[in-house]
Amino acid sequence: NIQTNEVYYSSRWKGILGYSDDEIENNLSAFERLVDPEDGKKVFTLVEDYFSGKVDQFNIELKMRHKNGTYRNILSRAFAEMDADGQFIRIVGTHMDITEQKRAEEELKKAREEADAANRAKSEFLANMSHEIRTPMNAILGFTEILDEKIHDEQYRSYLSMIGVSGRLLMTLINEILDFSKIEAGKMKLEYKPVNPVFVFKEIAGMFSQEIEEKGLEFTVKTDLNMPEYLLFDEVRFRQIILNLLGNAVKFTESGTIKIEAETQICDKAFDTVDFIFSVEDTGIGIADEQKENIFNAFEQQTGQDHATYGGTGLGLAITRRLVEMMGGVITASGKKSRGSIFTVKFQNIQKVNDVNILEEKNDMPINSDDSGGSVIIFDKAAILIADDIKVNRMLLHEFLTDYDFEIIEAENGRQAVDLAIDHHPDLILMDMKMPVMCGQKATQILKIGEDTKDIPIVAVTAPPMQGTKEKISVLCDGYLRKPVRKSELIAKLRLFLKHSIKNPNSSYPVYSDSGRSETGWSETGSEIENERQFETFTFDPKSRKQLSRLIDILTTSLMSRWEEINDMLIMDDIRQFCADLDHAAREYSFRPIINFCDKLYINIESYNVVEVQKLLAEFPGIVEKLEKNMLMHTINQEA
Ligand code: ADP
C-alpha cells in the first residue's frame, strides 16, 4: 500500500524462495534483504519511473536469494491501482520463477555458439587442408607436365598420363570438398560471364565419351530453335552442375539413351531475359519414389545401392542443388525405379547476351602449350626471383623456366626475398604468400614501398586465397597464379610483364613486342580479325581518318593519364568509370575494337574478376599505340 507502506507477500511468493509462510515478515526490508543488491536498485528506479509515467509497464527480471543460498531468476510483473480521484493506492504484482527457462536459454545459446565455432573450425580446417594438399599436388602435376615433354617411350608415357589424370581427379575431389564447405559457410561468390550452354553440354559429354561408347549408349542434345547462343551465367558452376548430372546419368545407365533437352522461354522482353530450362534424362536404374528428395542430401545414396558397383560420396547432388539454388534456380528429380531418371533444372530471369563479338576470347589455356598457336616466345634476358619455402615448388617453377634466358634467384622466405630483391633488383618476383619468418604479403608490402623495389612486378603464387585475402592480394600484387601452376599459365603471366618477342614459324622475322604491355593479345579468333580489319580500313577513308585522329587525341591525353592512375590503384569503381568514358568515346567515333575491349572489360568488372581486369587494363596502351602507328603509317603512305 503506497499510502500506508504496508507490504503483503503471498505464501506462494515466499514458497518460490523456499520459505514457509511465517518465515518472512511482511515489510519492505524483507524484499531488500532477499533481492540481489544491484537488481534491488533497479526495482526502485523502475517504481519511480512507473509512477512518474516515464514507463508504462512494470516488468523486470530479478535475481533473488533462495533459502538454500542459491539465487533464483524471478520475472516480476506489476501494476498500480488508483482510486476514483486518480491517486495511486497500491502496487499489485506477481513473481514467477524462470530459473529453469533461463538455464535452458543459456544452454541453447552456448550450444549454438559452440556449433558455430565448430563449423567455423571445420571450414577453416578444410580450407587449410586443401591448401596443404595443393602444395604436394603442385609438385606432382607440375613435374608430370615436365616429364611429359621429356619422355618418349610409349609405355612410360601412358604411366605418366595416368599420374596426370589421377592427380587432376584428386584436385577435383579436393575442390569438391572445399566447395561444399564454402557453400555451407555461405562464402561462395558467383562470377557471371557469357556462356554458351550447348557448347558446355557437348564439351562435358565429351569428357564421358569413352564411357558412353564402351557402354554403347546413345547420347543426344536437343535444344529449341529460339534458344539464344549465349546466356549470362556463372560458367564454372554451370559446368559443375552439368558435370554432376551427366556423370550420374552415365554411371547409373547400362544401356539405352542419355538425352539432354534445353529450352528458353521469354521472360522479360524489355530486359532481354529468359527462363532457361534443361533436363538430363537417362534409361538407367531409375529412382524409387520415396528417394527423390533424400538423394539431394549430403552423403546420401539410394538405399540398398551396391557401393562396390557405383562407389561415390553422395556429395554430388547436394552440391548441385545448392549451386542451382545459389543461382536462383530449382532442381527436381523424377522417373521410376528401373525405368530411368530425369533431372530437371529451371532458372528464371537469365540475361541473354546478344553481342557475340565480345565472346570469342578463349578462356582456358591449352595444356602443354605456350598459348601462342605454335609460335615461339623469346623472352629478353631477365632475372626472376622465386620465393617459396618449399623446395620442390621452387624447383618446379625453375624447371618451367629453363627453356628461357632467365637468371633465377631463389628465396626461402619473405625476409630473404626482400633482401635478395634489394641486392639483385630482379625483373619480376614470383612470390608464394604463405611462408615462414615473413609471409609473402608482408614482403610484398615492404617491396612496394621501397624506392628501389616498388616497380618490380610481383606475381603472387598461391593456393586459392581465402575470402578477403584475395582482394588484398589483387590490390597489393601485380598478378596472381593459382597453384597448381601450369607452365602455359606461368608463361602467359610473364608475357604481361617481361620484354619478349614472338617468333612465328610461318615467318622468318620475329615480331618484336616492346614489352608485355604493348602486346595486345589480338589473336586470330573471328572478332579479332574484325578488329584488325577496322584498324586497317579506318585509315583509308578521309572522314573516318579525321575522326580517328580526334579519338587518338582523347585516348593519348586525358584517358591515358587516367589509365595510369587506375592501373596503379586498381579501384574497381574508378575502373568502371574509366570503362564507361572510354566506351563513350569509342562509340562516338564508332570504333569497334575499343567498344569490344570495353565490353570485355565491363563484364569482368561486373563479375569482379580482378585478375582479368588487370590483364585487360594492361592491354590498353598497346591498343592506343597500335592505333597511332596505323595512323602514322597511313599518313606516310599518303605523303609518299
Ligand atoms: P554419388 O553419385 O557420389 O553417390 P550423388 O549425390 O551424385 O552422389 O548422387 C546421390 C545418389 O542419387 C546416387 O548414389 C544414386 O543413388 C542417386 N542418383 C543420382 N543420379 C542418378 C541417376 N541418374 N539414376 C539413378 N540414381 C541416381
Residues whose N, C-alpha, C, O or C-beta is under 5 A from the ligand:
A	BS01	ADP	N248 A249 F252 G284 I285 G286 I287 I295 E300 Q301 Q302 Q305 G311 G312 T313 G314 L315 G316 L317 A318 S341
